[in-house]
């Protein structure tokens, strides 16, 4: 899966101090914030584009407002879930905007506020436009609290659309997507690494197969919760990282999906300490060549090659799934992706109902008709590989790699999923 890094989660070290920051969500309205006029969010975007994209030569300094112009807006997302840090999101009738704060706490979703922009920097992180380093005590007046925040309903195509200046048209808006689900490998897994405090990417998709990233901080209160397995809706903040849309969840209760159809196996390799994570096993029948985890261009995957020490190594290495009880599954199927390069014996994808441990050649294995990569490092989906003929209380799948002393290909596999139908 692809790793996409976001400002909302980049400040992990700073997040260590979140628990010591008292959030004063009952902060009274602040007074004496000067006003010389008002500006709307769409006008702020226009200033950004005019200054950073249309100026010739390109500017060498940050744009800063130099008058007491004010933005009146509604806070749509705050820091209470731990998934957002030193940031709030706001909107007015013309759009949404990211507000980076000097200190954590003080504002809550539903607050209507007025921000004095004098001296405030306008910049972006990964193409998400933001007002940067705002001290709420000096620049923000709270007008009222408890206002209703209503998300806008978008289609997946709208959520992925670009507007003027290559920015997402609905950037920093609170949105709802209907009829979506997490992709197979992201069903029934944790939203983020609550132990190591790492942010993780989980992807949701629609019926057409279009996907969008749901990125969650390891510091969020729901990091260790499992993603739902069925279909439904999600309400979240839409942002952008270098042209790629991302969703930031405000509250896990706003992920309203059913929990049916969880996978028996879901292995995406992202955030896994080894290929054995999740109950998988590896058997070296010949030689010492091992399956490992590798990464290229942001994609993390399982990797194997028998080329070592300037020569090919004779080997036979199996990567075997944990036992799956498929009894009761309507029509179980396997899906995965593969890529390879160089000449050598082809990767074999096999299924067994009588393997327990040890040398896999002592059990009965049947080749599966999966579509494999044709080479040149091209990633190819396997298609839906039926396991209906292998329903048992002890079904396993395996990836068998072989190499000779004179040849050997390099294989990569990813997004291994076994679903009930």
SULSUL-V703095 format. One record per residue. N is the residue number from 0. PHI is phi in whole degrees, 0 to 359 (NA if undefined). D_LAST is the distance of its C-alpha to the last C-alpha in whole Angstrom. Layout:
[[N PHI D_LAST] [N PHI D_LAST]]
This chain:
[[0 NA 22] [1 277 26] [2 262 28] [3 232 30] [4 260 33] [5 233 34] [6 300 38] [7 297 36] [8 235 35] [9 289 38] [10 269 40] [11 294 39] [12 296 42] [13 297 44] [14 291 41] [15 300 42] [16 261 45] [17 300 43] [18 293 43] [19 269 47] [20 268 47] [21 285 48] [22 269 46] [23 266 49] [24 284 47] [25 260 49] [26 306 52] [27 290 54] [28 304 55] [29 267 57] [30 248 60] [31 59 62] [32 270 60] [33 293 62] [34 227 61] [35 238 62] [36 157 59] [37 234 56] [38 224 53] [39 256 49] [40 295 46] [41 297 46] [42 289 50] [43 294 49] [44 299 46] [45 297 49] [46 298 51] [47 299 49] [48 295 48] [49 297 52] [50 280 53] [51 269 50] [52 249 49] [53 259 52] [54 284 55] [55 229 57] [56 288 58] [57 298 55] [58 292 55] [59 252 56] [60 235 56] [61 294 53] [62 284 54] [63 231 55] [64 292 56] [65 235 60] [66 226 61] [67 276 60] [68 285 57] [69 239 55] [70 249 51] [71 259 50] [72 206 47] [73 245 44] [74 287 42] [75 256 38] [76 208 37] [77 233 39] [78 259 39] [79 297 38] [80 278 34] [81 82 35] [82 274 33] [83 230 36] [84 227 39] [85 50 43] [86 209 41] [87 228 41] [88 247 39] [89 228 42] [90 210 42] [91 228 44] [92 292 44] [93 253 44] [94 162 41] [95 241 40] [96 208 41] [97 267 41] [98 242 44] [99 270 44] [100 253 47] [101 287 49] [102 230 48] [103 279 45] [104 87 45] [105 110 48] [106 230 45] [107 226 43] [108 305 40] [109 98 42] [110 284 45] [111 265 47] [112 229 49] [113 235 52] [114 250 52] [115 277 55] [116 265 54] [117 299 58] [118 86 58] [119 276 54] [120 277 52] [121 249 49] [122 213 47] [123 210 43] [124 229 41] [125 60 38] [126 81 39] [127 272 39] [128 290 42] [129 211 44] [130 270 47] [131 252 48] [132 56 50] [133 267 50] [134 270 53] [135 294 52] [136 287 55] [137 260 57] [138 236 55] [139 236 53] [140 244 54] [141 271 52] [142 272 52] [143 199 50] [144 231 47] [145 78 44] [146 288 44] [147 285 40] [148 253 38] [149 251 36] [150 288 33] [151 262 33] [152 274 29] [153 235 28] [154 274 26] [155 299 24] [156 297 27] [157 294 30] [158 296 29] [159 261 29] [160 284 32] [161 248 35] [162 246 39] [163 301 42] [164 76 43] [165 69 39] [166 271 38] [167 303 35] [168 298 36] [169 249 35] [170 303 36] [171 66 36] [172 268 35] [173 278 33] [174 232 30] [175 235 27] [176 247 24] [177 259 22] [178 54 18] [179 233 17] [180 206 15] [181 289 15] [182 297 14] [183 310 11] [184 288 14] [185 256 16] [186 274 14] [187 67 15] [188 239 18] [189 294 22] [190 294 23] [191 204 26] [192 273 28] [193 285 30] [194 274 32] [195 280 33] [196 63 34] [197 260 32] [198 286 30] [199 227 27] [200 256 25] [201 237 21] [202 247 20] [203 252 18] [204 221 17] [205 251 17] [206 298 15] [207 278 18] [208 89 17] [209 283 20] [210 238 20] [211 219 23] [212 279 24] [213 250 24] [214 256 27] [215 232 28] [216 286 31] [217 292 31] [218 267 34] [219 292 32] [220 293 32] [221 251 28] [222 306 28] [223 273 26] [224 290 24] [225 269 20] [226 293 18] [227 290 16] [228 255 12] [229 260 12] [230 262 14] [231 166 18] [232 233 21] [233 220 23] [234 245 27] [235 197 29] [236 274 32] [237 265 31] [238 233 33] [239 219 34] [240 230 34] [241 51 36] [242 90 34] [243 257 31] [244 288 29] [245 223 29] [246 247 28] [247 241 30] [248 284 28] [249 278 31] [250 214 30] [251 299 26] [252 293 27] [253 272 26] [254 264 23] [255 256 21] [256 236 18] [257 288 16] [258 243 14] [259 264 11] [260 75 8] [261 294 10] [262 287 9] [263 283 11] [264 221 13] [265 216 14] [266 231 17] [267 250 19] [268 73 23] [269 297 24] [270 70 26] [271 270 26] [272 290 29] [273 199 28] [274 293 25] [275 276 25] [276 300 24] [277 87 21] [278 88 22] [279 285 22] [280 229 25] [281 230 27] [282 237 29] [283 267 32] [284 285 33] [285 227 36] [286 76 37] [287 238 37] [288 297 34] [289 238 32] [290 287 28] [291 226 29] [292 251 28] [293 227 30] [294 216 30] [295 210 31] [296 51 32] [297 85 30] [298 261 27] [299 250 26] [300 203 24] [301 280 25] [302 219 28] [303 209 30] [304 207 33] [305 266 35] [306 271 38] [307 207 40] [308 54 44] [309 67 45] [310 204 43] [311 277 40] [312 244 39] [313 295 38] [314 202 35] [315 214 32] [316 232 29] [317 250 26] [318 247 23] [319 239 21] [320 287 18] [321 294 19] [322 295 18] [323 239 14] [324 270 14] [325 267 11] [326 297 12] [327 99 11] [328 287 7] [329 299 6] [330 202 5] [331 300 5] [332 218 6] [333 250 9] [334 225 11] [335 196 15] [336 237 18] [337 217 21] [338 213 25] [339 204 28] [340 205 32] [341 76 35] [342 269 35] [343 160 34] [344 304 31] [345 287 28] [346 295 25] [347 248 23] [348 248 19] [349 230 19] [350 225 17] [351 219 19] [352 240 19] [353 226 22] [354 270 23] [355 239 25] [356 192 27] [357 79 30] [358 298 30] [359 294 27] [360 291 29] [361 274 30] [362 254 26] [363 264 24] [364 235 22] [365 240 20] [366 296 20] [367 256 17] [368 278 17] [369 276 16] [370 281 19] [371 247 21] [372 302 24] [373 270 27] [374 112 29] [375 59 32] [376 65 29] [377 283 27] [378 281 24] [379 229 21] [380 287 17] [381 286 16] [382 81 13] [383 278 10] [384 265 11] [385 292 9] [386 245 10] [387 302 9] [388 283 13] [389 234 13] [390 291 12] [391 201 15] [392 273 16] [393 215 18] [394 267 15] [395 225 16] [396 246 16] [397 214 20] [398 245 21] [399 257 25] [400 249 28] [401 230 31] [402 214 34] [403 253 38] [404 284 41] [405 240 42] [406 205 38] [407 175 35] [408 269 32] [409 255 31] [410 241 27] [411 230 25] [412 228 22] [413 203 20] [414 53 16] [415 279 15] [416 222 11] [417 241 9] [418 251 5] [419 292 4] [420 195 0]]
